[in-house]
Amino acid sequence: MDAVNLPRPAWMTEDLILLEEQARRLFAAEFAPQIEAWTEQGIMDRSAWNKLGEAGLLCAGIPEEYGGAGGTFAHEAVINREFALAGLDSIGAPLHSGIVAPYILKYGTEEQRKRWLPKLASGEMVGAIAMTEPGTGSDLQGVKTTARKSGNGYVLNGSKTFITNGQHANLIVVVAKTDPAAGAKGVSLMVVETDDAPGFRRGRKLKKLGMDWADTSELFFEDVKLPAEGLLGTEEGQGFIQLMTELPQERLIVATAALGMIERALRLTIDYVKERKAFGKAILDFQNTQFVLAECKTEATIAKVFHDHCV
Ligand SMILES: Cc1cc2nc3c(=O)[nH]c(=O)nc-3n(C[C@H](O)[C@H](O)[C@H](O)COP(=O)(O)OP(=O)(O)OC[C@H]3O[C@@H](n4cnc5c(N)ncnc54)[C@H](O)[C@@H]3O)c2cc1C
């Protein structure tokens, strides 16, 4: 039973309920049992990406003509929540499906969509987005990575850090300056296929306080040659506005995952306090446990109402 009891939101259609059940079953049977091993090894198995692709759980919001499941952002949100409810909070799939693929769908040329989206949907390619640099986080106009014109294409130079899916990714959308003198108007999104990119190097997988098997990593680009199609779309200087348009969706993805984690934590805690005994009774029977849990559930309910019902 869900820890927060609210009616299903109106946008939860029949097919979304079926998707929820499918994802819940698969994650419980084949993913959650791996968490301990993945935590030990510090990264999930690469094959898990293919498994997600085979199950149709990657790029659920991408049109079928590009290999996706033809759903909407709601489909992505349902899968994202199931990852969190199953304790799979280190997984980079919501970013792959809900951020990287939409950049290509919205801003790529038809050729770029056909080239990359089917492979992202099948799990043959793992996507990442490389914005953050050692010296630039929130203030994205300040990126130092450059993509300079060279012949018909570009040469990419720079370093990135904190990149989700950094070890597994083989399709990376890189935020770079095509015109370093033009500030925000000089920012472009470049796409790197890492399987054939001399000069591309993966750095450390970063240690964090949690998310032990998330391959959040450093990436380095040293004179990486890109073809003209290495620019996402056809017009340089659109990157900043593209980022500002898409980042709200990224924040919503983070909110959905966070809410799933809150619900899971509450459920696990309620189960525990019912079972754990001290001084001859279940610790749920102590008034203080009830006060604290009532407050947690109130806050979780408020968050869920905002998330699920204020659309
Ligand atoms: C697990 C994880 C995964 C990540 N995945 C990715 C990824 O896939 N791709 C990617 O590009 N990046 C990724 N990041 C990096 C993340 O996007 C950055 O951490 C974020 O943009 C903030 O940048 P920063 O850490 O450099 O903090 P800074 O920008 O240096 O900010 C430091 C502090 O100053 C505050 N601050 C900044 N600006 C303002 C302001 N205008 N007003 C008030 N306060 C302000 C911030 O809130 C923060 O508390 C990831 C980070 C983590 C932890």
The ligand as a Tripos MOL2 file, in Angstrom:
@<TRIPOS>MOLECULE
LIG
   53    58     1     0     0
SMALL
NO_CHARGES

@<TRIPOS>ATOM
      1 C1         24.4120   13.7210   -8.2730 C.3       1 LIG1
      2 C2         24.6640   14.8600   -9.2140 C.ar      1 LIG1
      3 C3         24.4190   14.6740  -10.5740 C.ar      1 LIG1
      4 C4         24.6710   15.7100  -11.4710 C.ar      1 LIG1
      5 N1         24.4610   15.5070  -12.8130 N.ar      1 LIG1
      6 C5         24.8030   16.4720  -13.6810 C.ar      1 LIG1
      7 C6         24.7020   16.2360  -15.0930 C.ar      1 LIG1
      8 O1         24.2690   15.1670  -15.5400 O.2       1 LIG1
      9 N2         25.1020   17.2130  -15.9300 N.ar      1 LIG1
     10 C7         25.5780   18.4120  -15.4730 C.ar      1 LIG1
     11 O2         25.9320   19.2450  -16.3020 O.2       1 LIG1
     12 N3         25.6800   18.6700  -14.1600 N.ar      1 LIG1
     13 C8         25.3060   17.7330  -13.2520 C.ar      1 LIG1
     14 N4         25.4180   17.9760  -11.9050 N.ar      1 LIG1
     15 C9         25.9320   19.2600  -11.4670 C.3       1 LIG1
     16 C10        24.8290   20.1910  -11.0210 C.3       1 LIG1
     17 O3         24.0640   20.5760  -12.1420 O.3       1 LIG1
     18 C11        25.5210   21.3800  -10.3320 C.3       1 LIG1
     19 O4         25.9630   20.9000   -9.0820 O.3       1 LIG1
     20 C12        24.5980   22.5470  -10.1970 C.3       1 LIG1
     21 O5         24.4050   23.1430  -11.4440 O.3       1 LIG1
     22 C13        25.1350   23.5900   -9.2170 C.3       1 LIG1
     23 O6         26.4160   23.9470   -9.5750 O.3       1 LIG1
     24 P1         27.6000   23.9590   -8.4990 P.3       1 LIG1
     25 O7         27.5650   22.6590   -7.7390 O.co2     1 LIG1
     26 O8         28.8450   24.3220   -9.2220 O.co2     1 LIG1
     27 O9         27.1920   25.0860   -7.4730 O.3       1 LIG1
     28 P2         27.3840   26.6530   -7.6480 P.3       1 LIG1
     29 O10        26.7390   27.1270   -8.8820 O.co2     1 LIG1
     30 O11        28.8300   26.9930   -7.4480 O.co2     1 LIG1
     31 O12        26.5640   27.1400   -6.4090 O.3       1 LIG1
     32 C14        27.0820   27.0410   -5.0680 C.3       1 LIG1
     33 C15        26.0400   27.5590   -4.1240 C.3       1 LIG1
     34 O13        25.6810   28.9130   -4.4570 O.3       1 LIG1
     35 C16        24.2700   29.0240   -4.6340 C.3       1 LIG1
     36 N5         23.9610   29.9560   -5.7080 N.ar      1 LIG1
     37 C17        24.4120   29.8890   -6.9910 C.ar      1 LIG1
     38 N6         23.8800   30.8890   -7.7110 N.ar      1 LIG1
     39 C18        23.0900   31.5930   -6.8950 C.ar      1 LIG1
     40 C19        22.2450   32.7250   -7.0540 C.ar      1 LIG1
     41 N7         22.1250   33.3240   -8.2570 N.pl3     1 LIG1
     42 N8         21.5690   33.1680   -6.0020 N.ar      1 LIG1
     43 C20        21.6670   32.5630   -4.8040 C.ar      1 LIG1
     44 N9         22.4410   31.4860   -4.5720 N.ar      1 LIG1
     45 C21        23.1330   30.9980   -5.6030 C.ar      1 LIG1
     46 C22        23.8280   27.6220   -4.9890 C.3       1 LIG1
     47 O14        22.4810   27.3700   -4.6340 O.3       1 LIG1
     48 C23        24.7400   26.7580   -4.1650 C.3       1 LIG1
     49 O15        24.2620   26.6160   -2.8560 O.3       1 LIG1
     50 C24        25.1480   16.9660  -10.9900 C.ar      1 LIG1
     51 C25        25.3670   17.1490   -9.6180 C.ar      1 LIG1
     52 C26        25.1390   16.1030   -8.7510 C.ar      1 LIG1
     53 C27        25.3850   16.3470   -7.2920 C.3       1 LIG1
@<TRIPOS>BOND
     1     1     2 1
     2     2     3 ar
     3     2    52 ar
     4     3     4 ar
     5     4     5 ar
     6     4    50 ar
     7     5     6 ar
     8     6     7 ar
     9     6    13 1
    10     7     8 2
    11     7     9 ar
    12     9    10 ar
    13    10    11 2
    14    10    12 ar
    15    12    13 ar
    16    13    14 ar
    17    14    15 1
    18    14    50 ar
    19    15    16 1
    20    16    17 1
    21    16    18 1
    22    18    19 1
    23    18    20 1
    24    20    21 1
    25    20    22 1
    26    22    23 1
    27    23    24 1
    28    24    25 2
    29    24    26 1
    30    24    27 1
    31    27    28 1
    32    28    29 2
    33    28    30 1
    34    28    31 1
    35    31    32 1
    36    32    33 1
    37    33    34 1
    38    33    48 1
    39    34    35 1
    40    35    36 1
    41    35    46 1
    42    36    37 ar
    43    36    45 ar
    44    37    38 ar
    45    38    39 ar
    46    39    40 ar
    47    39    45 ar
    48    40    41 1
    49    40    42 ar
    50    42    43 ar
    51    43    44 ar
    52    44    45 ar
    53    46    47 1
    54    46    48 1
    55    48    49 1
    56    50    51 ar
    57    51    52 ar
    58    52    53 1
@<TRIPOS>SUBSTRUCTURE
     1 LIG1         1 GROUP 0 **** ****
